[in-house]
């Protein structure tokens, strides 16, 4: 489409229309300038012998005539240059197009649609797909170019050319990248009026203009469509009469000979028998597909952003393959599932996903990188396919993998009627080429999200690290639960009461749940609350002593008497700290030795009051290298995937309680000293100066 037409339409719709600017724009097109000068100096407008210049000519003609001439001449210039247009009688075609254009503009005025020139252009172009089909397939389409323009024609076009003139016209107009529903109005101008009740006004306008511009007007369809446009019978009669007069006038100004246009026969559409040489037919089809694929690739390359590309992919597939509706599923960042990508016609698909490992037909198409056809009546349909059938509202699905190089980015799923499946199967190679072009463009668009992907990968790594820590922590209560189940078994066999053991099991099961839930809890933690450290220590020792985890040769001594033991902090976190430290101490003693747990009273550290707890074992101690990296997540000599994390977790939990932890170790054993914030109020008042120290 000439760019001057787009600019002129924008200029003519402006409120501050200036003839100087308009003249400057028109003068850029020599053919347009000549046409306007010729019309303004004709006997219909000119009354003296002095020739008018361009700006004076524009003033003489008036805005409405200028719009008609500019739009019509641009369209005629463009499409009269199509191949075979000069050898075909176009009088009937252009007359019906002009009638549709004038009716569309009148309908726009009647319906108060603001873009009246857009409506005129839409009416003028609504059948331009017939010229496109004539240019592309003159031999196959020559007869049907003059055929009656109805639904039968579309059916014949689909059977013989695999594309209707509505689709061809919409395809052409979409390539002009107009910010308009112009392409949609052309695509749907043969749709039944019952489907257009909620359609955009321009679509309804063009549908009505098409019905009134045809040779054999369908009275029933006109009556039904009149309601969509707010018309009555008098309006229709008036519009048809005015359109006939305006067409004759415009044709004279444009130099188009429409004499005898109404006498050109319009026979029913005809589908010729298939050619005798199937090889030649296949070769022609392959060449045509190559050209279309090339055009598709150029269209995709012009799109801006991932959303625009996805919209273009679904529109192109709908036009090329006659899909009723289309959705796109792309591989998620982990590569474990296909997730829906929202587009204009399908927004709820964003909540839809299909695991790749579950063996559905869609997943298999992606994994095997092959085209798949799925019917609603197929046996053993998965839930995912049933949902897609419900979303797309069709009888069959075409699953087209989007393959770029050695990678499948996802699957495009088109909904078609069952009778269309054989035609789609014949075009399998074309669909695969289309999928490759779409995948290549999509891969480029996805590469632009590299930074976001790296951020997501970083978050995922942090989450994995947090998961390892949670698994490590969960092992502690699980070990306790396992030991208590053994104790419970013995007591039940002896018919002894097990109320205490059941209570402990419930506590530990709750603790497992809290640890797992904490992995996904992104809300800020609640404020600190008072906790009796002595009670928590007793609970921890009760857990260890009631099971077989503590060997008979290990003695655990507790000294919590004589000093307040309340801290500001969560009891469950303190329990996790103590379980880890006591468990490590038991393992360090190797079957015999002593563990001391003591409350050393209050400590003032940097003007903050803490309670000091001490856990000491009589084991062999740690090497300087281990002690230097004590609170880092390093691999220990213990077996298992998560050993070596315990003390780093303890360090993190102490920090979470706003406390401090230190460790000293030698040949006589290892001691951990923990400072936890003492409960404010009474405990602070009870603290004596003699208890203040500057060291841990």
C-alpha positions in Angstrom: 0.0 0.0 0.0 1.4 3.4 -0.9 2.5 5.2 2.3 1.0 8.4 0.9 -2.5 6.9 1.3 -1.9 6.2 5.0 -0.6 9.7 5.6 -3.4 11.3 3.7 -6.0 9.5 5.6 -4.5 10.6 8.9 -4.2 14.2 7.6 -7.8 14.3 6.3 -9.1 13.1 9.7 -7.2 15.9 11.6 -9.2 18.7 13.0 -6.7 21.4 11.9 -6.8 20.5 8.2 -4.6 22.9 6.2 -4.7 23.1 2.5 -1.0 24.0 2.2 0.0 20.9 4.1 -2.4 18.8 2.2 -1.1 20.2 -1.2 2.5 19.5 -0.1 1.6 15.9 0.7 -0.5 15.3 -2.5 2.3 16.8 -4.6 4.6 14.0 -3.6 2.6 11.6 -5.8 2.6 12.6 -9.5 -0.4 10.4 -10.4 -2.4 11.8 -7.5 -1.6 15.4 -8.4 -2.5 14.9 -12.1 -5.9 13.3 -11.1 -6.9 16.2 -8.7 -5.8 18.9 -11.2 -7.8 17.2 -14.0 -11.0 16.9 -11.9 -10.8 20.4 -10.5 -10.3 21.9 -14.0 -13.1 19.8 -15.5 -16.5 21.4 -16.5 -18.1 20.0 -13.4 -16.1 22.3 -11.2 -14.3 25.0 -13.4 -16.2 28.0 -14.8 -13.4 30.2 -16.4 -10.5 29.7 -18.7 -7.7 30.2 -16.1 -6.1 27.0 -14.9 -6.1 26.2 -11.2 -3.0 25.3 -9.2 -2.9 22.4 -6.8 -3.9 24.3 -3.7 -6.7 26.1 -5.4 -7.9 22.8 -6.9 -8.1 21.3 -3.4 -10.2 24.2 -2.2 -12.4 23.9 -5.2 -13.1 20.2 -4.8 -13.8 20.3 -1.1 -12.7 17.9 1.6 -15.2 15.1 0.8 -14.3 14.8 -2.8 -10.6 15.0 -2.0 -11.0 12.1 0.4 -12.9 10.1 -2.2 -10.3 10.8 -5.0 -7.3 10.2 -2.8 -8.4 6.9 -1.3 -9.9 5.5 -4.5 -7.0 6.6 -6.8 -4.4 5.1 -4.4 -6.3 1.8 -4.3 -6.7 1.7 -8.1 -3.0 2.5 -8.6 -2.0 -0.3 -6.3 -4.2 -3.1 -7.4 -4.6 -2.3 -11.1 -0.9 -3.2 -11.3 -1.5 -6.8 -10.2 -0.6 -9.4 -12.7 -3.4 -10.3 -15.1 -5.5 -7.3 -14.1 -5.2 -5.8 -17.5 -6.4 -8.9 -19.2 -9.5 -9.3 -17.0 -12.8 -7.3 -17.1 -12.7 -5.4 -13.8 -15.7 -3.2 -14.4 -18.1 -5.3 -12.3 -15.5 -5.7 -9.6 -14.7 -2.0 -9.2 -18.3 -1.0 -9.4 -19.3 -3.3 -6.5 -16.3 -2.1 -4.6 -17.2 1.5 -5.0 -20.8 0.9 -4.0 -19.6 -0.9 -0.9 -17.2 2.0 -0.1 -19.9 4.6 -0.4 -22.4 2.5 1.6 -19.8 1.9 4.3 -19.1 5.6 4.7 -22.9 6.3 4.9 -23.2 3.6 7.5 -20.3 5.1 9.5 -22.1 8.4 9.6 -25.4 6.8 10.5 -23.8 4.7 13.3 -21.6 7.7 14.4 -18.5 5.7 13.8 -15.7 8.4 13.9 -13.3 7.0 11.3 -15.5 7.5 8.2 -12.6 7.4 5.7 -11.4 4.1 7.3 -14.9 2.7 6.6 -14.8 4.0 3.0 -11.4 2.3 2.5 -12.6 -0.9 4.2 -15.6 -1.1 1.8 -13.4 -0.4 -1.2 -10.9 -3.2 -0.2 -13.3 -5.8 1.2 -13.1 -8.0 -1.9 -9.5 -7.2 -2.9 -8.6 -10.7 -2.0 -10.3 -11.8 -5.2 -7.7 -9.7 -7.1 -4.9 -11.3 -5.1 -6.2 -14.8 -5.9 -6.4 -13.9 -9.6 -2.9 -12.6 -9.5 -1.6 -15.7 -7.7 -3.5 -18.4 -9.5 -4.9 -17.0 -12.8 -5.6 -20.3 -14.4 -7.4 -21.9 -11.4 -9.3 -18.7 -10.4 -10.1 -17.0 -13.8 -13.7 -18.4 -13.9 -14.5 -17.8 -10.2 -13.3 -14.2 -10.3 -16.6 -13.2 -11.9 -18.6 -15.8 -10.0 -21.4 -14.8 -7.5 -19.8 -13.6 -4.3 -21.4 -15.7 -1.6 -20.6 -18.5 0.8 -20.5 -21.1 -2.0 -17.6 -19.1 -3.6 -15.6 -19.2 -0.3 -16.1 -23.0 -0.1 -14.9 -23.5 -3.7 -11.9 -21.3 -3.1 -11.0 -23.3 0.0 -11.2 -26.6 -1.9 -9.3 -25.4 -4.9 -6.8 -23.0 -3.5 -6.8 -23.8 0.3 -7.5 -20.1 1.0 -10.6 -17.9 0.6 -10.6 -14.4 -0.9 -11.6 -13.0 2.6 -8.4 -14.6 4.1 -6.3 -13.4 1.2 -7.5 -9.9 1.5 -7.0 -9.9 5.3 -3.5 -11.3 4.8 -2.6 -8.4 2.4 -3.9 -5.7 4.7 -2.2 -7.1 7.8 1.1 -6.7 6.0 0.5 -2.9 5.9 0.7 -2.8 9.7 -2.3 -0.4 10.1 -3.5 0.4 13.6 -7.0 -0.6 12.7 -9.6 -3.4 12.5 -9.5 -3.0 8.7 -8.0 -6.5 8.2 -10.6 -8.1 10.5 -13.5 -6.4 8.7 -12.3 -7.9 5.4 -11.7 -11.3 7.0 -15.2 -11.6 8.4 -17.3 -10.0 5.7 -18.9 -13.4 4.8 -19.6 -14.3 8.4 -23.3 -14.9 9.3 -24.8 -11.8 11.0 -25.7 -13.9 14.1 -21.9 -14.1 14.9 -21.3 -10.4 14.6 -23.7 -9.1 17.3 -20.8 -8.1 19.6 -18.3 -7.5 16.8 -16.4 -4.2 16.3 -18.5 -1.6 14.4 -16.3 -1.6 11.4 -16.8 -5.4 11.0 -20.6 -4.9 11.0 -20.4 -1.9 8.7 -18.4 -3.9 6.0 -20.7 -6.9 6.4 -23.7 -4.7 5.6 -22.0 -2.9 2.8 -21.0 -6.2 1.2 -24.6 -7.5 1.3 -26.0 -4.3 -0.3 -23.3 -4.2 -3.0 -23.8 -7.7 -4.5 -25.8 -8.4 -7.6 -28.3 -10.8 -6.0 -29.1 -9.3 -2.6 -30.0 -11.9 0.0 -33.1 -10.2 1.5 -33.2 -12.4 4.6 -29.6 -11.8 5.5 -30.0 -8.0 4.8 -33.0 -8.0 7.2 -31.0 -9.7 9.9 -27.9 -7.4 9.4 -30.0 -4.2 9.4 -30.5 -4.7 13.2 -26.8 -4.8 13.8 -26.4 -1.4 12.2 -29.5 0.3 13.4 -31.1 0.6 10.0 -34.6 0.3 8.6 -35.9 -0.3 5.1 -36.1 3.3 4.2 -32.4 3.8 5.2 -31.4 0.9 2.9 -33.3 2.3 -0.1 -31.9 5.7 0.4 -28.3 4.5 0.8 -28.5 2.3 -2.4 -29.9 5.2 -4.5 -27.3 7.6 -3.2 -24.5 5.1 -3.7 -25.4 4.6 -7.4 -25.3 8.3 -8.0 -22.0 8.8 -6.2 -20.4 5.9 -8.0 -21.3 7.3 -11.4 -19.9 10.7 -10.4 -16.7 9.3 -8.9 -16.1 6.9 -11.8 -16.2 9.8 -14.2 -13.7 11.8 -12.2 -11.4 8.8 -11.7 -11.5 7.9 -15.4 -13.1 4.4 -14.8 -15.4 3.1 -17.4 -18.3 1.3 -15.7 -20.6 1.1 -18.7 -22.1 -2.3 -19.0 -20.8 -3.4 -15.6 -24.3 -4.6 -14.5 -24.5 -6.8 -17.6 -21.5 -8.9 -16.8 -22.8 -12.4 -15.8 -22.1 -13.7 -12.3 -22.5 -17.5 -12.5 -22.3 -19.7 -9.4 -18.8 -20.7 -8.3 -17.3 -23.7 -10.0 -14.7 -26.2 -8.7 -12.9 -27.7 -11.7 -11.8 -31.3 -11.5 -8.3 -31.9 -10.2 -5.4 -31.7 -12.7 -4.3 -35.0 -14.3 -0.7 -34.6 -13.3 -0.4 -34.9 -9.5 3.4 -34.4 -9.6 3.0 -31.1 -11.3 0.3 -30.1 -8.8 2.5 -31.1 -5.9 5.4 -29.1 -7.3 3.2 -26.0 -7.7 2.0 -26.4 -4.2 5.6 -26.7 -2.8 6.7 -23.6 -4.7 3.7 -21.6 -3.4 4.4 -22.8 0.1 8.0 -21.8 -0.1 6.9 -18.3 -1.1 4.3 -18.1 1.7 6.9 -19.4 4.3 9.3 -16.7 3.1 6.6 -14.0 3.5 5.7 -15.4 7.0 9.3 -15.2 8.1 9.5 -11.5 7.0 6.3 -10.8 8.8 7.6 -12.3 12.0 10.9 -10.5 11.8 9.0 -7.1 11.7 7.2 -7.7 15.0 8.2 -5.8 18.1 8.4 -7.8 21.3 7.3 -11.3 22.3 3.6 -10.5 22.7 3.4 -8.9 19.2 5.2 -11.9 17.7 2.8 -14.4 19.4 -0.2 -12.4 18.1 1.3 -12.4 14.6 1.9 -16.2 14.8 -1.7 -17.0 15.8 -3.2 -14.6 13.1 -1.0 -16.1 10.4 -1.8 -19.6 11.3 -5.5 -18.8 11.4 -5.4 -17.4 7.9 -3.0 -19.9 6.3 -4.4 -23.1 7.8 -8.0 -22.0 8.4 -7.7 -22.7 12.2 -10.9 -21.7 14.0 -8.8 -20.7 17.1 -5.2 -21.0 18.1 -3.2 -21.2 21.3 0.6 -21.4 21.9 2.3 -23.4 24.7 6.0 -22.7 25.3 8.5 -24.7 27.4 8.9 -23.3 30.9 12.4 -22.3 32.1 13.0 -25.6 33.8 12.1 -27.6 30.6 9.6 -29.8 32.5 6.3 -28.5 31.2 4.5 -26.6 28.5 2.7 -23.4 29.7 0.1 -21.4 27.9 1.0 -18.0 26.4 -1.9 -15.4 26.5 -2.9 -13.8 23.2 -5.7 -11.6 22.1 -8.2 -14.4 21.5 -7.1 -16.6 24.4 -6.2 -15.1 27.8 -7.1 -17.9 30.3 -4.5 -20.1 28.6 -1.9 -18.4 30.8 -3.1 -20.6 33.7 -2.8 -23.8 31.7 0.2 -26.2 31.7 1.0 -29.7 30.5 3.9 -31.7 32.1 6.2 -33.0 29.5 6.8 -36.3 31.4 3.2 -37.3 31.6 2.8 -38.7 28.1 0.0 -36.6 26.6 -0.4 -36.2 22.9 0.6 -32.6 23.1 3.7 -33.4 25.1 4.6 -36.2 22.7 4.4 -33.8 19.8 6.9 -31.5 21.5 9.3 -34.3 22.7 9.3 -36.1 19.3 9.2 -32.8 17.3 6.5 -34.1 15.0 3.1 -32.9 13.8 0.2 -34.5 15.6 -3.6 -34.6 14.9 -5.9 -35.3 17.8 -9.7 -36.0 17.5 -12.2 -35.4 20.2 -13.6 -39.0 19.8 -10.1 -40.5 20.2 -9.7 -43.2 22.8 -7.9 -42.5 26.1 -7.7 -38.7 25.8 -5.8 -37.1 28.6 -7.3 -34.4 30.8 -5.1 -31.8 29.1 -6.5 -32.6 25.7 -10.0 -32.5 27.0 -9.4 -29.0 28.4 -8.0 -27.8 25.1 -11.0 -29.1 23.2 -13.2 -27.2 25.7 -11.2 -24.0 25.3 -10.9 -24.1 21.5 -14.5 -25.4 21.0 -13.5 -27.6 18.0 -13.6 -31.3 17.1 -9.9 -31.8 16.3 -6.6 -30.3 17.3 -3.5 -29.8 15.2 -0.4 -29.8 17.4 2.5 -28.1 15.5 5.9 -28.2 17.3 7.9 -25.0 17.1 11.4 -26.4 16.4 14.5 -24.2 16.1 17.6 -26.1 15.3 17.8 -29.0 17.8 15.5 -27.4 20.3 11.7 -27.5 20.5 10.5 -24.2 22.0 6.9 -25.3 22.4 3.7 -26.2 20.5 1.2 -24.3 18.5 -2.3 -25.8 18.8 -4.9 -25.0 16.2 -8.6 -26.0 16.5 -10.2 -27.3 13.3 -13.3 -29.2 12.3 -12.9 -32.9 11.8 -13.5 -32.6 8.0 -10.5 -30.3 7.8 -8.0 -32.7 9.2 -7.3 -34.5 5.8 -6.5 -31.2 4.2 -4.2 -30.3 7.0 -2.4 -33.6 6.8 -1.7 -32.9 3.1 -0.1 -29.6 4.1 2.1 -31.2 6.8 5.4 -30.0 5.2 4.1 -26.5 4.9 3.0 -26.5 8.5 6.4 -27.7 9.6 8.2 -25.0 7.6 5.8 -22.5 9.2 6.6 -23.8 12.6 10.4 -23.5 11.9 10.0 -19.9 10.9 7.9 -19.1 13.9 10.3 -20.9 16.2 13.3 -19.0 14.7 11.6 -15.7 15.3 10.5 -16.7 18.8 14.0 -17.8 19.7 15.3 -14.4 18.8 12.6 -12.8 20.9 13.2 -15.1 23.9 16.9 -14.2 23.8 16.0 -10.7 24.7 14.8 -12.0 28.0 18.3 -13.3 28.9 18.7 -11.0 31.8 15.4 -12.0 33.3 16.3 -15.7 32.8 19.6 -15.2 34.7 17.7 -13.6 37.5 15.3 -16.5 37.6 18.1 -18.9 37.6 19.7 -17.1 40.6 16.5 -17.2 42.5 16.1 -20.9 41.7 19.6 -21.6 43.0 18.8 -19.8 46.2 15.7 -21.8 46.5 17.6 -25.1 46.0 20.1 -24.1 48.7 17.2 -23.3 51.0 15.7 -26.7 50.2 18.9 -28.5 51.1 18.9 -26.7 54.5 15.2 -27.6 55.1 15.9 -31.3 54.2 18.8 -31.3 56.7 16.7 -29.8 59.4 13.7 -32.1 58.7 16.0 -35.1 59.3 16.3 -34.3 63.0 12.6 -34.5 63.9 12.3 -37.5 61.5 15.0 -39.3 63.4 13.3 -38.6 66.7 10.0 -39.7 65.3 11.6 -43.0 64.1 13.1 -43.7 67.5 9.9 -42.9 69.3 8.0 -45.2 67.1 10.3 -48.0 68.2 9.8 -47.0 71.9 6.0 -46.8 71.2 6.1 -50.3 69.8 7.8 -51.7 72.9 5.4 -50.0 75.2 2.3 -51.1 73.3 3.5 -54.7 73.4 3.8 -54.4 77.2 0.5 -52.6 77.5 2.1 -49.6 79.1 0.7 -46.0 78.7 2.0 -44.1 75.7 0.3 -40.7 76.2 3.7 -38.9 76.7 5.2 -40.5 73.6 2.2 -39.6 71.5 2.4 -36.0 72.6 6.1 -35.9 71.6 5.3 -37.5 68.2 2.6 -34.9 67.6 5.0 -32.1 68.4 7.7 -33.4 66.1 5.3 -34.0 63.2 4.1 -30.4 63.7 7.7 -29.2 63.6 8.3 -31.1 60.3 5.3 -29.3 58.9 6.5 -25.9 60.1 10.0 -26.5 58.6 8.6 -27.4 55.2 6.0 -24.5 55.2 8.8 -22.1 56.1 10.5 -22.8 52.8 7.7 -21.1 50.9 6.7 -18.6 53.5 7.8 -15.2 52.1 5.8 -13.1 54.6 7.8 -11.3 57.3 8.2 -13.3 60.5 6.1 -12.2 63.5 7.6 -10.2 66.3 9.7 -12.0 69.0 7.9 -13.6 71.9 9.2 -14.7 75.3 10.6 -18.3 75.6 11.7 -20.2 78.6 15.1 -21.6 77.5 15.1 -24.1 80.4 11.9 -25.7 79.3 13.1 -25.9 75.7 16.3 -27.6 76.9 14.3 -30.1 79.0 12.1 -30.9 76.0 15.1 -31.5 73.8 16.8 -33.8 76.3 13.5 -35.6 76.9 13.5 -36.4 73.1 17.0 -37.8 73.2 16.8 -39.7 76.5 13.5 -41.4 75.6 15.0 -43.0 72.5 18.0 -45.1 71.7 19.8 -42.2 70.1 22.0 -41.4 73.2 24.3 -44.4 73.9 24.4 -45.7 77.5 28.0 -44.6 77.8 27.2 -40.9 77.2 26.3 -38.8 80.3 24.3 -35.6 79.7 24.4 -33.1 82.6 22.2 -30.0 82.8 22.7 -26.9 85.0 19.8 -24.5 84.5 19.3 -23.5 88.2 19.8 -20.2 89.8 19.4 -17.7 86.9 16.5 -16.5 84.8 16.2 -18.4 81.6 13.7 -16.4 79.5 14.7 -15.0 76.1 13.1 -13.0 73.4 12.7 -15.5 70.5 10.8 -18.3 69.0 10.9 -21.6 71.0 10.9 -23.7 67.8 14.0 -22.0 66.5 15.8 -22.5 69.8 14.7 -26.1 69.7 16.2 -26.5 66.2 19.5 -25.0 67.5 19.8 -27.2 70.5 18.8 -30.4 68.6 21.6 -29.8 66.1 24.3 -29.0 68.7 23.3 -31.9 71.0 23.2 -34.3 68.1 26.6 -33.2 66.9 28.0 -33.6 70.5 26.6 -37.2 70.8 28.2 -38.1 67.4 31.5 -36.5 68.5 31.8 -38.7 71.6 31.6 -41.9 69.7 29.7 -43.9 72.3 31.2 -42.6 75.6 31.9 -39.3 77.3 30.1 -36.3 78.9 27.9 -33.5 77.6 27.3 -30.4 79.8 24.5 -27.9 79.1 24.4 -24.9 81.3 22.8 -21.5 81.8 25.6 -19.0 82.5 23.3 -16.2 83.3 23.1 -12.7 81.8 25.8 -11.0 79.7 26.0 -7.4 78.6 27.5 -7.2 75.2 27.7 -3.8 73.4 25.0 -2.4 75.7 22.6 -5.3 75.0 21.5 -7.8 77.5 21.8 -11.5 76.5 21.3 -14.9 78.2 24.4 -17.2 77.7 23.8 -20.9 77.1 26.8 -23.3 77.0 26.9 -26.8 75.3 30.2 -28.6 75.9 31.3 -32.2 75.1 34.4 -34.1 76.2 35.2 -35.3 72.7 38.5 -35.2 70.8 37.9 -31.6 69.6 38.2 -30.1 66.1 41.2 -29.4 63.9 42.2 -25.8 63.3 41.1 -26.1 59.7 37.6 -27.3 60.6 37.3 -24.7 63.3 38.2 -21.9 60.9 35.4 -22.8 58.5 33.0 -24.0 61.3 29.9 -22.0 60.4 30.2 -22.3 56.6 28.2 -24.9 54.6 31.2 -27.3 53.9 31.2 -31.0 53.2 31.9 -33.0 56.3 33.2 -36.6 56.7 29.8 -37.8 57.6 27.8 -39.8 55.1 24.7 -38.3 53.3 24.0 -35.5 50.9 23.2 -32.9 53.5 25.9 -33.4 56.2 28.2 -30.4 56.7 25.2 -28.0 56.7 24.3 -28.4 60.4 26.5 -25.7 62.0 25.9 -23.3 59.2 22.2 -23.7 59.8 22.7 -23.2 63.6 24.6 -20.0 62.8 21.7 -18.8 60.6 19.1 -19.6 63.2 21.1 -17.8 66.0 21.3 -14.8 63.8 17.5 -15.1 63.2 17.1 -14.8 66.9 19.4 -11.7 66.9 21.9 -13.7 68.9 25.6 -14.5 68.7 27.4 -17.9 68.8 31.1 -18.8 69.3 33.0 -22.0 69.6 36.3 -23.1 71.3 37.7 -26.5 70.7 40.8 -28.4 71.9 42.0 -31.8 72.9 39.7 -31.8 76.0 36.6 -31.2 74.0 34.4 -28.6 72.2 32.3 -25.8 73.7 29.6 -23.8 72.0 28.5 -20.5 73.7 25.3 -18.9 72.6 24.2 -15.4 73.5 20.4 -14.9 73.0 18.5 -11.6 73.7 17.3 -11.7 77.2 13.6 -11.0 77.9 13.2 -7.2 78.5 11.7 -5.9 81.8 12.2 -7.9 84.9 15.2 -9.9 83.8 17.1 -6.8 82.9 16.4 -5.2 86.2 17.6 -8.3 87.9 21.0 -8.3 86.1 23.9 -7.4 88.4 27.1 -5.4 87.4 29.2 -8.5 88.4 27.5 -10.4 85.5 28.7 -7.9 82.8 31.5 -9.0 80.6 33.0 -8.1 77.3 33.8 -11.6 76.1 31.7 -14.5 75.0 
